[in-house]
Amino acid sequence: MTTERTKLLSETRLPYLSDRERKTLSHFLERLETTAGDRVQHVIFFGSKARGDAEPYADLDLMVVADIEQDELDTVAAGLETDDGTALMPMVWKLKEYRRLRRFKMPTMVGYIVTGAIMGSLVQFDVRGNETLDQVAGFGIVFLMFTIGLGISFSDLREMKKEVLAFGLSQVVFTAVVLAAIANLAFGFEVKSAIIIGSALALSSTAIVLKMLNESGQIKSKVGRAALGILIFQDIAVIPILLMVTIFTTKDKSLAALLGQTALDAVIVLGILLVIGKFLLGHVFRIVSNTNSKEIYMGSIILTVVGASYLAHHFGFSYSLGGFIDGMMIADTNYKYKVESDLIPFRDFLLGVFFVSVGLQIDLNVVMQNLLTIVLLGIGLMLVKAIVHFLIVAISETKHVALKTALTLSQ
């Protein structure tokens, strides 16, 4: 196989298999590429032994995320065996909604939002202000950020200083300034309100952008790295934005006290998560794996994600930032690939709930009554954000990468 996906798979994972399993998997991937081609989204495989063990994997489990049927996949794997002579039995995982919407070249998240909007109008669901639904749906973003974190260790994050600090800081500051000026001069908002509006609109939707990049397989590309770096900084920027709102609306606390409290909270959160990740997480997963209980293993994974996200939220940070940091902690352990494969159904289900809940809160009557205004404001906002993103990224990247990044983050 000559695709970039296969080369990356061969370079990073095949050396940890036995010779026979390596050949078996190579034959399988070659057949899969010939049969399915671009219909394959991901190929994930893992074994019961840790990555650093000298012995080969005891079990070779395969999961293929693709727009193909199970019987077609079984035909591809026919005749292939693992070390102990067991037939290779890969599993195909897919969403029916994904397959249907792809026929119309429509992203799944658009289908979910449209579905939610139609349901809200026909059945008269009133979910606005429903905190329980918002929290459940929000954990779709948490699990998405967690799986993104699994692919980025702390050493990788250090290499993304340009994307996070240079691109992210510049984008948030300049976009907020431009939008605040427009809100003040063109729409007559007072200065403080204009600053808050500009800062809020400078942010992009983490769920939408990362879902798009994951589906297109561009999360590891230059465009994906630039977009991810900016989104990480935007998640961090939520804290000073909320702090600014507090400063504008309260006079009880001094600016120094608020800044000091925020800095202290950040140190506490990072300290707790880093200590747990470095000294406890690997041992916990080793003990849980030895129980050979699927339920305990899944419960432990979900507990670490939810626990890290709630810890971050308790100290004023976003749930998704806690999930992302937790993912990076597990990325440095031997269990990252199995954790990632096991969490995919949870992540996509909760993301689906999130996008449907967004659609449920859309009042189609209000949209139709103000359609022209909404379209013009939406296009204008996206145009301003795209121009700022393009100018910032184009300083150190090619115009092609800058343009794709700008279009990706303009919503």
C-alpha positions, -999 to +999 in steps of 0.1 A: +000+000+000+013+034-009-011+058+009+001+081+036-022+064+061-006+030+055+029+043+057+022+060+091+005+028+103+035+007+092+061+030+107+045+034+141+028+001+150+039-028+128+073-032+145+056-043+178+040-073+161+055-107+154+068-114+119+038-135+110+013-109+124+032-082+106+028-100+073-008-109+080-017-073+087+002-061+057-017-085+034-050-074+050-042-037+045-032-042+009-065-061+002-085-035+021-069-007+000-076-025-032-112-034-023-124-003-004-100+025-012-112+059-001-142+044+017-119+035+046-117+062+073-096+045+100-080+012+107-073+005+144-057-025+158-044-034+193-032-064+214-035-076+249+002-071+257+017-037+263+036-020+235+070-023+251+069-060+258+094-082+240+068-109+231+044-104+203+008-094+210-013-123+224-044-111+205-047-091+173-080-072+173-089-051+143-116-024+139-122-008+105-142+025+104-154+025+068-184+029+045-185-008+037-205-038+048-193-065+073-195-093+047-173-073+023-148-069+051-149-106+060-141-114+023-110-091+025-098-110+056-106-145+043-076-169+047-055-146+069-044-160+103-027-148+135+002-165+153-019-192+169-037-200+137-069-181+146-086-166+116-083-128+114-117-114+122-119-076+118-150-057+127-165-028+108-179+001+128-201+027+112-231+049+117-261+045+094-265+082+095-229+086+083-235+063+053-267+080+043-254+115+046-222+108+027-242+098-003-253+134-005-218+147+004-232+162+036-213+162+069-229+141+096-230+171+120-251+191+096-275+161+094-277+159+132-284+197+134-311+196+107-326+165+123-328+183+156-343+215+141-370+195+123-378+175+154-380+207+175-405+222+150-427+191+144-428+178+180-425+211+198-396+200+220-386+229+243-351+221+255-338+257+259-324+261+294-323+223+300-291+221+320-291+183+321-293+179+283-266+206+279-242+188+302-248+153+286-245+168+251-214+188+262-196+156+271-195+148+234-171+176+230-152+164+261-147+129+246-138+144+213-111+166+229-100+135+249-094+115+218-076+144+202-054+145+233-046+108+229-028+116+197-008+144+212+017+138+240+032+166+261+063+164+240+042+169+209+025+199+225+058+215+232+065+212+195+033+231+188+043+263+205+040+282+172+005+270+166-008+274+202+010+306+212+018+325+180-012+316+160-037+312+189-028+344+208-026+365+176-059+352+163-079+357+195-065+392+202-068+406+166-101+390+158-116+403+191-103+438+185-117+439+149-151+425+159-153+448+190-146+478+168-173+468+144-198+462+172-190+496+187-188+517+155-214+500+132-240+487+157-236+513+185-228+490+214-210+506+243-173+499+246-175+472+274-203+454+257-185+456+224-153+441+239-172+411+254-191+405+221-159+407+200-141+383+224-169+358+223-173+359+186-135+355+181-138+319+192-147+290+170-166+258+177-143+231+188-169+204+182-176+214+146-140+221+135-124+189+151-153+168+138-147+181+103-109+175+106-114+140+120-138+130+092-116+143+065-084+127+080-066+161+082-061+163+119-024+154+116-018+177+086-004+212+087-039+226+085-050+203+113-021+213+135-027+250+129-064+247+136-059+225+167-033+249+181-056+278+177-085+259+192-064+249+223-055+285+229-092+295+224-102+270+251-076+286+274-087+321+264-122+314+278-108+320+313-095+356+307-127+364+288-149+352+317-125+371+340-130+402+319-168+399+322-164+396+360-142+427+361-168+447+340-198+436+362-184+435+397-166+460+419-162+439+450-128+424+441-097+441+428-081+432+395-050+419+413-071+395+434-089+381+405-057+376+384-040+360+414-069+336+420-071+326+384-033+319+383-035+298+415-064+278+401-045+270+369-014+258+389-036+236+411-055+220+382-024+214+361-005+201+392-031+176+402-036+163+366+001+160+359+009+142+391-020+118+386-010+112+350+027+107+357+026+086+388-008+069+390-026+065+357-003+039+342-005+017+374-043+020+376-048+009+340-024-020+345-044-032+375-077-027+357-064-046+326-054-076+348-090-080+359-099-090+323-133-072+328-145-051+299-170-033+321-144-023+347-120-012+320-146+010+303-158+024+336-122+033+345-117+051+312-150+071+315-142+079+352-108+094+343-123+115+315-153+128+335-131+133+366-105+154+348-132+175+330-151+182+363-119+191+381-110+216+353-145+230+354-145+233+392-116+257+390-131+277+362-118+261+331-138+244+304-148+207+306-132+201+272-098+214+283-098+189+312-107+161+288-079+172+264-053+172+292-065+138+304-061+125+269-025+138+267-017+120+300-029+087+287-010+093+254+022+087+274+010+052+286+009+019+268-029+019+266-036+048+243-046+028+212-070+005+230-085+034+250-090+053+218-107+024+200-130+016+229-141+052+233-150+059+197-187+047+200-192+069+232-176+099+216-197+098+184-229+090+202-225+120+226-214+142+197-245+132+179-266+142+210-247+175+211-255+184+175-291+172+178-295+194+209-282+224+190-308+218+163-335+214+189-328+249+201-333+265+167-366+282+163-373+278+125-401+305+127-376+330+140-350+320+115-375+324+086-387+358+098-351+371+100-335+350+073-319+378+053-304+394+085-291+361+098-275+352+064-258+386+059-245+388+095-233+352+093-215+358+060-200+390+073-188+375+105-172+345+087-156+368+062-139+389+089-127+359+109-114+342+077-094+373+067-078+376+101-070+339+103-055+339+068-033+369+075-019+354+107-013+319+095+001+331+061+030+347+080+048+314+085+028+289+063+020+287+027-010+306+013-028+272+006-024+261+042-034+296+055-065+296+033-077+262+043-071+270+080-090+303+077-120+286+060-120+258+086-120+282+116-142+310+101-175+297+116 
